[in-house]
């Protein structure tokens, strides 16, 4: 089983209306680690979510959704804090723009003392997005990654400047988690936020020298690039699809990567034994999965039959 650590929330989408006094909204369950947990389950890989989950109506619905998707709820931390809400707008290129309402929320309030004991059946942990930088959950997860017991560690920064605008804070936290990571997936947009003007290869060489086994850089509809510690590189052009929006595309890519690496039982061994064809197949599979999500509204991740 793979444990996804991070936020669980509702994304709020506005319906088109010319009347500002009459706003209609649609809500979809989301949060990057939440999406990855669901995505892995839909692809046939057992997953669990570690997050603070509210006892409010929205929290109950999130828990029910996880159960419906066959995601383990054994690591949910129930609390009376409210559920985080995220207002999502989509710009002209289909890219999502977020405004968060999460002060003192359930997923941000996790403390080190709340952390559960990790089960022996867990082969790996994934971290990402604003739970890397928002305290107290950021400190709790920093402690968790330091005490992961040699398990496979995956990281996707998924930077959210509207929650934490200080890039120094993001860089400090990402470097700490990267020093423990086996897999680091990052978008070109996040690279621009974090390391403006720095050649991507220089940062990737740094991460690999720190022990990361596989670094993947996604770039929307442009080429996905990957580097391994063993010296392999590949470049894959994503499958062209009709883009409805890109909400959940990066989470889909992450879920597909992890599913492929975990299905053999030992993701550490799987990533270290990748050859050139295996690397290309891995990245191509994840890119195809993300393309399917882009053809749907919101974070509606594909099932294995869709692929």
Short mmCIF file of the C-alpha atoms (twelve columns), coordinates in Angstrom:
data_MODEL
# 
_entry.id   MODEL 
# 
loop_
_atom_site.group_PDB 
_atom_site.id 
_atom_site.type_symbol 
_atom_site.label_atom_id 
_atom_site.label_alt_id 
_atom_site.label_comp_id 
_atom_site.label_asym_id 
_atom_site.label_seq_id 
_atom_site.Cartn_x 
_atom_site.Cartn_y 
_atom_site.Cartn_z 
_atom_site.pdbx_PDB_model_num 
ATOM 1   C CA . UNK A 1   0.000   0.000  0.000   1 
ATOM 2   C CA . UNK A 2   1.140   3.552  -0.744  1 
ATOM 3   C CA . UNK A 3   0.421   6.410  1.686   1 
ATOM 4   C CA . UNK A 4   -0.404  9.847  0.261   1 
ATOM 5   C CA . UNK A 5   0.201   12.649 2.777   1 
ATOM 6   C CA . UNK A 6   -1.412  16.060 2.417   1 
ATOM 7   C CA . UNK A 7   -4.558  18.030 1.887   1 
ATOM 8   C CA . UNK A 8   -8.189  17.116 1.259   1 
ATOM 9   C CA . UNK A 9   -10.590 19.885 0.252   1 
ATOM 10  C CA . UNK A 10  -13.352 20.956 -2.090  1 
ATOM 11  C CA . UNK A 11  -12.620 22.845 -5.311  1 
ATOM 12  C CA . UNK A 12  -15.397 25.350 -6.045  1 
ATOM 13  C CA . UNK A 13  -16.072 26.142 -9.720  1 
ATOM 14  C CA . UNK A 14  -18.192 29.095 -10.840 1 
ATOM 15  C CA . UNK A 15  -20.910 28.515 -13.403 1 
ATOM 16  C CA . UNK A 16  -20.991 31.124 -16.156 1 
ATOM 17  C CA . UNK A 17  -23.296 34.004 -15.293 1 
ATOM 18  C CA . UNK A 18  -23.552 37.649 -16.269 1 
ATOM 19  C CA . UNK A 19  -25.270 38.530 -13.012 1 
ATOM 20  C CA . UNK A 20  -22.759 39.114 -10.164 1 
ATOM 21  C CA . UNK A 21  -25.603 39.031 -7.629  1 
ATOM 22  C CA . UNK A 22  -26.523 35.469 -8.584  1 
ATOM 23  C CA . UNK A 23  -23.471 33.221 -8.354  1 
ATOM 24  C CA . UNK A 24  -23.918 29.519 -8.979  1 
ATOM 25  C CA . UNK A 25  -21.155 27.117 -7.995  1 
ATOM 26  C CA . UNK A 26  -20.222 23.477 -8.384  1 
ATOM 27  C CA . UNK A 27  -18.018 21.759 -5.816  1 
ATOM 28  C CA . UNK A 28  -15.643 18.870 -6.549  1 
ATOM 29  C CA . UNK A 29  -13.535 16.957 -4.054  1 
ATOM 30  C CA . UNK A 30  -9.848  17.701 -4.477  1 
ATOM 31  C CA . UNK A 31  -6.473  18.461 -3.006  1 
ATOM 32  C CA . UNK A 32  -3.342  17.161 -4.699  1 
ATOM 33  C CA . UNK A 33  -2.520  14.193 -2.392  1 
ATOM 34  C CA . UNK A 34  -6.257  13.375 -2.177  1 
ATOM 35  C CA . UNK A 35  -6.391  13.216 -5.981  1 
ATOM 36  C CA . UNK A 36  -3.267  11.065 -6.191  1 
ATOM 37  C CA . UNK A 37  -4.709  8.603  -3.665  1 
ATOM 38  C CA . UNK A 38  -7.915  8.302  -5.697  1 
ATOM 39  C CA . UNK A 39  -5.952  8.117  -8.942  1 
ATOM 40  C CA . UNK A 40  -3.804  5.235  -7.721  1 
ATOM 41  C CA . UNK A 41  -6.879  3.342  -6.524  1 
ATOM 42  C CA . UNK A 42  -8.605  3.854  -9.884  1 
ATOM 43  C CA . UNK A 43  -5.519  2.427  -11.583 1 
ATOM 44  C CA . UNK A 44  -5.713  -0.687 -9.434  1 
ATOM 45  C CA . UNK A 45  -3.085  0.095  -6.788  1 
ATOM 46  C CA . UNK A 46  -3.926  0.077  -3.083  1 
ATOM 47  C CA . UNK A 47  -3.550  3.509  -1.500  1 
ATOM 48  C CA . UNK A 48  -4.309  5.352  1.728   1 
ATOM 49  C CA . UNK A 49  -4.587  9.044  2.608   1 
ATOM 50  C CA . UNK A 50  -3.028  10.698 5.648   1 
ATOM 51  C CA . UNK A 51  -4.726  14.030 6.315   1 
ATOM 52  C CA . UNK A 52  -6.756  15.934 8.828   1 
ATOM 53  C CA . UNK A 53  -10.411 15.481 7.915   1 
ATOM 54  C CA . UNK A 54  -13.205 17.588 9.333   1 
ATOM 55  C CA . UNK A 55  -16.222 16.275 11.182  1 
ATOM 56  C CA . UNK A 56  -18.320 18.776 9.225   1 
ATOM 57  C CA . UNK A 57  -20.624 17.750 6.368   1 
ATOM 58  C CA . UNK A 58  -17.920 18.281 3.757   1 
ATOM 59  C CA . UNK A 59  -15.491 16.125 5.734   1 
ATOM 60  C CA . UNK A 60  -18.047 13.318 5.953   1 
ATOM 61  C CA . UNK A 61  -18.523 13.519 2.197   1 
ATOM 62  C CA . UNK A 62  -14.780 13.365 1.569   1 
ATOM 63  C CA . UNK A 63  -14.493 10.274 3.761   1 
ATOM 64  C CA . UNK A 64  -17.409 8.638  1.949   1 
ATOM 65  C CA . UNK A 65  -15.827 9.398  -1.408  1 
ATOM 66  C CA . UNK A 66  -12.553 7.792  -0.324  1 
ATOM 67  C CA . UNK A 67  -14.428 4.678  0.752   1 
ATOM 68  C CA . UNK A 68  -16.341 4.607  -2.528  1 
ATOM 69  C CA . UNK A 69  -13.039 4.815  -4.421  1 
ATOM 70  C CA . UNK A 70  -11.492 1.988  -2.313  1 
ATOM 71  C CA . UNK A 71  -8.896  4.314  -0.759  1 
ATOM 72  C CA . UNK A 72  -8.014  3.215  2.769   1 
ATOM 73  C CA . UNK A 73  -9.265  5.584  5.479   1 
ATOM 74  C CA . UNK A 74  -7.116  4.052  8.218   1 
ATOM 75  C CA . UNK A 75  -4.821  7.106  8.346   1 
ATOM 76  C CA . UNK A 76  -7.469  9.834  8.435   1 
ATOM 77  C CA . UNK A 77  -7.209  12.155 11.448  1 
ATOM 78  C CA . UNK A 78  -10.689 13.393 12.364  1 
ATOM 79  C CA . UNK A 79  -11.039 16.923 13.761  1 
ATOM 80  C CA . UNK A 80  -13.638 19.626 14.402  1 
ATOM 81  C CA . UNK A 81  -11.713 22.150 12.283  1 
ATOM 82  C CA . UNK A 82  -13.496 23.134 9.041   1 
ATOM 83  C CA . UNK A 83  -12.790 21.720 5.589   1 
ATOM 84  C CA . UNK A 84  -10.573 23.809 3.291   1 
ATOM 85  C CA . UNK A 85  -12.293 25.385 0.265   1 
ATOM 86  C CA . UNK A 86  -10.571 26.404 -2.963  1 
ATOM 87  C CA . UNK A 87  -12.192 28.700 -5.520  1 
ATOM 88  C CA . UNK A 88  -11.001 27.679 -8.985  1 
ATOM 89  C CA . UNK A 89  -10.957 29.918 -12.028 1 
ATOM 90  C CA . UNK A 90  -9.662  28.827 -15.428 1 
ATOM 91  C CA . UNK A 91  -7.658  31.225 -17.574 1 
ATOM 92  C CA . UNK A 92  -7.697  31.456 -21.391 1 
ATOM 93  C CA . UNK A 93  -5.199  28.616 -21.831 1 
ATOM 94  C CA . UNK A 94  -7.175  26.253 -19.592 1 
ATOM 95  C CA . UNK A 95  -4.776  26.596 -16.647 1 
ATOM 96  C CA . UNK A 96  -6.438  26.652 -13.207 1 
ATOM 97  C CA . UNK A 97  -6.108  29.643 -10.896 1 
ATOM 98  C CA . UNK A 98  -6.803  29.067 -7.190  1 
ATOM 99  C CA . UNK A 99  -7.967  31.122 -4.210  1 
ATOM 100 C CA . UNK A 100 -7.835  29.199 -0.930  1 
ATOM 101 C CA . UNK A 101 -9.945  29.500 2.205   1 
ATOM 102 C CA . UNK A 102 -8.147  27.308 4.704   1 
ATOM 103 C CA . UNK A 103 -7.296  29.261 7.843   1 
ATOM 104 C CA . UNK A 104 -7.208  26.870 10.833  1 
ATOM 105 C CA . UNK A 105 -8.606  24.126 8.620   1 
ATOM 106 C CA . UNK A 106 -8.627  20.379 9.166   1 
ATOM 107 C CA . UNK A 107 -5.857  19.463 6.741   1 
ATOM 108 C CA . UNK A 108 -3.535  22.308 7.810   1 
ATOM 109 C CA . UNK A 109 -3.912  21.653 11.546  1 
ATOM 110 C CA . UNK A 110 -2.150  18.269 11.768  1 
ATOM 111 C CA . UNK A 111 0.608   18.270 14.393  1 
ATOM 112 C CA . UNK A 112 3.512   15.916 15.020  1 
ATOM 113 C CA . UNK A 113 1.710   14.399 18.012  1 
ATOM 114 C CA . UNK A 114 -1.218  13.471 15.743  1 
ATOM 115 C CA . UNK A 115 0.848   11.311 13.401  1 
ATOM 116 C CA . UNK A 116 -0.134  7.627  13.373  1 
ATOM 117 C CA . UNK A 117 2.215   4.665  13.459  1 
ATOM 118 C CA . UNK A 118 3.061   3.544  9.936   1 
ATOM 119 C CA . UNK A 119 1.938   0.038  9.072   1 
ATOM 120 C CA . UNK A 120 4.361   -2.612 7.864   1 
ATOM 121 C CA . UNK A 121 2.331   -2.932 4.656   1 
ATOM 122 C CA . UNK A 122 3.257   0.596  3.513   1 
ATOM 123 C CA . UNK A 123 5.907   0.532  0.782   1 
ATOM 124 C CA . UNK A 124 6.110   4.294  0.271   1 
ATOM 125 C CA . UNK A 125 4.934   7.796  1.105   1 
ATOM 126 C CA . UNK A 126 4.123   10.765 -1.122  1 
ATOM 127 C CA . UNK A 127 4.261   14.448 -0.111  1 
ATOM 128 C CA . UNK A 128 3.324   17.618 -1.938  1 
ATOM 129 C CA . UNK A 129 1.577   20.961 -2.303  1 
ATOM 130 C CA . UNK A 130 0.781   23.395 0.488   1 
ATOM 131 C CA . UNK A 131 1.113   20.855 3.302   1 
ATOM 132 C CA . UNK A 132 4.872   21.208 2.702   1 
ATOM 133 C CA . UNK A 133 4.871   24.837 3.870   1 
ATOM 134 C CA . UNK A 134 1.799   25.574 6.028   1 
ATOM 135 C CA . UNK A 135 2.363   25.029 9.746   1 
ATOM 136 C CA . UNK A 136 1.778   22.993 11.801  1 
ATOM 137 C CA . UNK A 137 1.206   20.251 9.193   1 
ATOM 138 C CA . UNK A 138 4.459   21.143 7.383   1 
ATOM 139 C CA . UNK A 139 6.500   20.453 10.522  1 
ATOM 140 C CA . UNK A 140 4.578   17.250 11.191  1 
ATOM 141 C CA . UNK A 141 5.270   15.926 7.691   1 
ATOM 142 C CA . UNK A 142 8.935   16.986 7.889   1 
ATOM 143 C CA . UNK A 143 9.179   14.782 10.967  1 
ATOM 144 C CA . UNK A 144 7.369   11.985 9.150   1 
ATOM 145 C CA . UNK A 145 9.684   11.994 6.121   1 
ATOM 146 C CA . UNK A 146 12.692  11.923 8.434   1 
ATOM 147 C CA . UNK A 147 11.293  8.807  10.116  1 
ATOM 148 C CA . UNK A 148 9.909   6.914  7.141   1 
ATOM 149 C CA . UNK A 149 11.952  3.824  7.921   1 
ATOM 150 C CA . UNK A 150 13.645  3.487  4.543   1 
ATOM 151 C CA . UNK A 151 10.386  3.460  2.599   1 
ATOM 152 C CA . UNK A 152 10.168  4.883  -0.934  1 
ATOM 153 C CA . UNK A 153 9.598   8.656  -0.844  1 
ATOM 154 C CA . UNK A 154 7.870   10.621 -3.605  1 
ATOM 155 C CA . UNK A 155 7.682   14.425 -3.831  1 
ATOM 156 C CA . UNK A 156 5.693   16.838 -6.013  1 
ATOM 157 C CA . UNK A 157 6.100   20.474 -4.831  1 
ATOM 158 C CA . UNK A 158 2.873   21.642 -6.555  1 
ATOM 159 C CA . UNK A 159 3.606   25.231 -5.492  1 
ATOM 160 C CA . UNK A 160 0.631   27.369 -4.445  1 
ATOM 161 C CA . UNK A 161 1.778   31.025 -4.206  1 
ATOM 162 C CA . UNK A 162 -1.697  32.173 -3.136  1 
ATOM 163 C CA . UNK A 163 -1.249  30.217 0.099   1 
ATOM 164 C CA . UNK A 164 2.444   30.925 0.728   1 
ATOM 165 C CA . UNK A 165 3.986   33.639 -1.416  1 
ATOM 166 C CA . UNK A 166 7.498   33.443 0.034   1 
ATOM 167 C CA . UNK A 167 9.497   31.322 -2.402  1 
ATOM 168 C CA . UNK A 168 12.369  31.087 0.088   1 
ATOM 169 C CA . UNK A 169 10.028  29.138 2.373   1 
ATOM 170 C CA . UNK A 170 9.060   26.827 -0.477  1 
ATOM 171 C CA . UNK A 171 12.693  26.321 -1.516  1 
ATOM 172 C CA . UNK A 172 13.803  25.513 2.036   1 
ATOM 173 C CA . UNK A 173 11.031  22.961 2.540   1 
ATOM 174 C CA . UNK A 174 11.416  21.371 -0.887  1 
ATOM 175 C CA . UNK A 175 15.148  20.932 -0.417  1 
ATOM 176 C CA . UNK A 176 14.527  19.229 2.920   1 
ATOM 177 C CA . UNK A 177 11.995  16.782 1.471   1 
ATOM 178 C CA . UNK A 178 14.099  16.252 -1.670  1 
ATOM 179 C CA . UNK A 179 17.033  15.156 0.480   1 
ATOM 180 C CA . UNK A 180 14.902  12.134 1.487   1 
ATOM 181 C CA . UNK A 181 13.170  11.526 -1.869  1 
ATOM 182 C CA . UNK A 182 13.574  8.707  -4.384  1 
ATOM 183 C CA . UNK A 183 11.205  10.306 -6.937  1 
ATOM 184 C CA . UNK A 184 10.766  14.031 -7.539  1 
ATOM 185 C CA . UNK A 185 8.162   15.169 -10.063 1 
ATOM 186 C CA . UNK A 186 7.908   18.914 -10.694 1 
ATOM 187 C CA . UNK A 187 6.249   21.141 -13.276 1 
ATOM 188 C CA . UNK A 188 8.139   23.659 -15.417 1 
ATOM 189 C CA . UNK A 189 5.860   26.308 -13.907 1 
ATOM 190 C CA . UNK A 190 7.020   25.384 -10.413 1 
ATOM 191 C CA . UNK A 191 10.663  25.453 -11.577 1 
ATOM 192 C CA . UNK A 192 10.095  29.020 -12.794 1 
ATOM 193 C CA . UNK A 193 8.530   29.997 -9.471  1 
ATOM 194 C CA . UNK A 194 11.292  28.447 -7.396  1 
ATOM 195 C CA . UNK A 195 14.448  28.851 -9.460  1 
ATOM 196 C CA . UNK A 196 13.923  31.697 -11.938 1 
ATOM 197 C CA . UNK A 197 16.747  32.026 -14.432 1 
ATOM 198 C CA . UNK A 198 18.468  28.823 -13.307 1 
ATOM 199 C CA . UNK A 199 18.915  26.133 -15.997 1 
ATOM 200 C CA . UNK A 200 16.705  23.176 -15.112 1 
ATOM 201 C CA . UNK A 201 19.573  20.733 -15.636 1 
ATOM 202 C CA . UNK A 202 21.638  22.393 -12.906 1 
ATOM 203 C CA . UNK A 203 18.890  21.947 -10.324 1 
ATOM 204 C CA . UNK A 204 18.207  18.388 -11.480 1 
ATOM 205 C CA . UNK A 205 21.913  17.507 -11.197 1 
ATOM 206 C CA . UNK A 206 21.807  18.875 -7.650  1 
ATOM 207 C CA . UNK A 207 18.819  16.752 -6.669  1 
ATOM 208 C CA . UNK A 208 20.323  13.626 -8.194  1 
ATOM 209 C CA . UNK A 209 23.608  14.276 -6.402  1 
ATOM 210 C CA . UNK A 210 21.566  14.437 -3.169  1 
ATOM 211 C CA . UNK A 211 20.244  10.921 -3.800  1 
ATOM 212 C CA . UNK A 212 17.034  11.337 -5.833  1 
ATOM 213 C CA . UNK A 213 16.761  8.320  -8.169  1 
ATOM 214 C CA . UNK A 214 14.307  9.796  -10.715 1 
ATOM 215 C CA . UNK A 215 13.467  13.430 -11.531 1 
ATOM 216 C CA . UNK A 216 10.581  14.215 -13.904 1 
ATOM 217 C CA . UNK A 217 9.733   17.696 -15.228 1 
ATOM 218 C CA . UNK A 218 6.317   18.171 -16.825 1 
ATOM 219 C CA . UNK A 219 5.481   21.166 -19.014 1 
ATOM 220 C CA . UNK A 220 1.783   21.188 -19.875 1 
ATOM 221 C CA . UNK A 221 1.340   20.129 -23.490 1 
ATOM 222 C CA . UNK A 222 5.074   20.365 -24.191 1 
ATOM 223 C CA . UNK A 223 7.636   17.612 -23.687 1 
ATOM 224 C CA . UNK A 224 7.952   15.728 -20.409 1 
ATOM 225 C CA . UNK A 225 11.605  15.200 -19.500 1 
ATOM 226 C CA . UNK A 226 13.057  12.634 -17.115 1 
ATOM 227 C CA . UNK A 227 16.484  11.912 -15.654 1 
ATOM 228 C CA . UNK A 228 17.664  8.947  -13.556 1 
ATOM 229 C CA . UNK A 229 20.545  8.698  -11.140 1 
ATOM 230 C CA . UNK A 230 21.960  5.925  -13.317 1 
ATOM 231 C CA . UNK A 231 22.403  8.428  -16.174 1 
ATOM 232 C CA . UNK A 232 19.340  7.742  -18.318 1 
ATOM 233 C CA . UNK A 233 17.337  10.560 -19.905 1 
ATOM 234 C CA . UNK A 234 14.177  10.668 -21.986 1 
ATOM 235 C CA . UNK A 235 11.826  13.186 -23.552 1 
ATOM 236 C CA . UNK A 236 8.175   12.341 -24.273 1 
ATOM 237 C CA . UNK A 237 5.600   14.513 -26.053 1 
ATOM 238 C CA . UNK A 238 2.202   14.130 -24.328 1 
ATOM 239 C CA . UNK A 239 -0.701  12.700 -26.296 1 
ATOM 240 C CA . UNK A 240 -2.697  15.505 -27.893 1 
ATOM 241 C CA . UNK A 241 -6.205  15.796 -26.463 1 
ATOM 242 C CA . UNK A 242 -9.058  18.243 -26.443 1 
ATOM 243 C CA . UNK A 243 -8.323  20.314 -23.346 1 
ATOM 244 C CA . UNK A 244 -11.359 21.098 -21.191 1 
ATOM 245 C CA . UNK A 245 -9.124  22.189 -18.310 1 
ATOM 246 C CA . UNK A 246 -5.916  20.963 -16.710 1 
ATOM 247 C CA . UNK A 247 -7.220  20.588 -13.143 1 
ATOM 248 C CA . UNK A 248 -5.811  17.337 -11.756 1 
ATOM 249 C CA . UNK A 249 -3.493  16.644 -14.704 1 
ATOM 250 C CA . UNK A 250 -0.332  16.758 -12.599 1 
ATOM 251 C CA . UNK A 251 -1.940  14.601 -9.914  1 
ATOM 252 C CA . UNK A 252 -2.941  12.071 -12.561 1 
ATOM 253 C CA . UNK A 253 0.613   11.976 -13.874 1 
ATOM 254 C CA . UNK A 254 1.896   11.409 -10.338 1 
ATOM 255 C CA . UNK A 255 -0.627  8.654  -9.612  1 
ATOM 256 C CA . UNK A 256 0.260   6.848  -12.830 1 
ATOM 257 C CA . UNK A 257 4.006   7.079  -12.108 1 
ATOM 258 C CA . UNK A 258 3.569   5.655  -8.619  1 
ATOM 259 C CA . UNK A 259 1.168   2.936  -9.749  1 
ATOM 260 C CA . UNK A 260 3.678   1.711  -12.328 1 
ATOM 261 C CA . UNK A 261 6.585   1.723  -9.883  1 
ATOM 262 C CA . UNK A 262 4.669   0.091  -7.029  1 
ATOM 263 C CA . UNK A 263 2.924   -2.684 -8.942  1 
ATOM 264 C CA . UNK A 264 5.997   -4.922 -8.745  1 
ATOM 265 C CA . UNK A 265 6.034   -4.599 -4.948  1 
ATOM 266 C CA . UNK A 266 9.306   -2.722 -4.387  1 
ATOM 267 C CA . UNK A 267 9.341   0.779  -5.909  1 
ATOM 268 C CA . UNK A 268 12.936  1.424  -4.834  1 
ATOM 269 C CA . UNK A 269 14.119  -1.575 -6.808  1 
ATOM 270 C CA . UNK A 270 11.807  -0.739 -9.716  1 
ATOM 271 C CA . UNK A 271 13.162  2.781  -10.179 1 
ATOM 272 C CA . UNK A 272 16.791  1.674  -9.839  1 
ATOM 273 C CA . UNK A 273 16.359  -1.083 -12.427 1 
ATOM 274 C CA . UNK A 274 14.808  1.115  -15.123 1 
ATOM 275 C CA . UNK A 275 16.422  0.767  -18.537 1 
ATOM 276 C CA . UNK A 276 15.906  3.184  -21.424 1 
ATOM 277 C CA . UNK A 277 12.780  1.486  -22.748 1 
ATOM 278 C CA . UNK A 278 11.359  1.084  -19.266 1 
ATOM 279 C CA . UNK A 279 11.855  4.782  -18.565 1 
ATOM 280 C CA . UNK A 280 10.148  5.790  -21.805 1 
ATOM 281 C CA . UNK A 281 7.245   3.417  -21.158 1 
ATOM 282 C CA . UNK A 282 6.855   4.761  -17.612 1 
ATOM 283 C CA . UNK A 283 6.763   8.416  -18.668 1 
ATOM 284 C CA . UNK A 284 4.585   7.694  -21.693 1 
ATOM 285 C CA . UNK A 285 1.998   5.874  -19.583 1 
ATOM 286 C CA . UNK A 286 1.805   8.743  -17.097 1 
ATOM 287 C CA . UNK A 287 1.524   11.331 -19.880 1 
ATOM 288 C CA . UNK A 288 -1.322  9.419  -21.506 1 
ATOM 289 C CA . UNK A 289 -3.184  9.217  -18.181 1 
ATOM 290 C CA . UNK A 290 -2.809  12.985 -17.651 1 
ATOM 291 C CA . UNK A 291 -4.077  13.649 -21.166 1 
ATOM 292 C CA . UNK A 292 -7.311  11.843 -20.370 1 
ATOM 293 C CA . UNK A 293 -7.883  14.016 -17.295 1 
ATOM 294 C CA . UNK A 294 -7.327  17.155 -19.404 1 
ATOM 295 C CA . UNK A 295 -10.229 16.085 -21.632 1 
ATOM 296 C CA . UNK A 296 -12.627 16.188 -18.636 1 
ATOM 297 C CA . UNK A 297 -13.870 18.927 -16.336 1 
ATOM 298 C CA . UNK A 298 -12.116 19.058 -12.988 1 
ATOM 299 C CA . UNK A 299 -9.974  16.381 -11.378 1 
ATOM 300 C CA . UNK A 300 -11.755 13.366 -12.889 1 
ATOM 301 C CA . UNK A 301 -8.859  10.933 -13.002 1 
ATOM 302 C CA . UNK A 302 -8.904  7.913  -15.336 1 
ATOM 303 C CA . UNK A 303 -9.448  4.292  -14.432 1 
ATOM 304 C CA . UNK A 304 -7.185  1.568  -15.737 1 
ATOM 305 C CA . UNK A 305 -9.778  0.638  -18.377 1 
ATOM 306 C CA . UNK A 306 -9.581  4.162  -19.820 1 
ATOM 307 C CA . UNK A 307 -5.940  3.558  -20.640 1 
# 
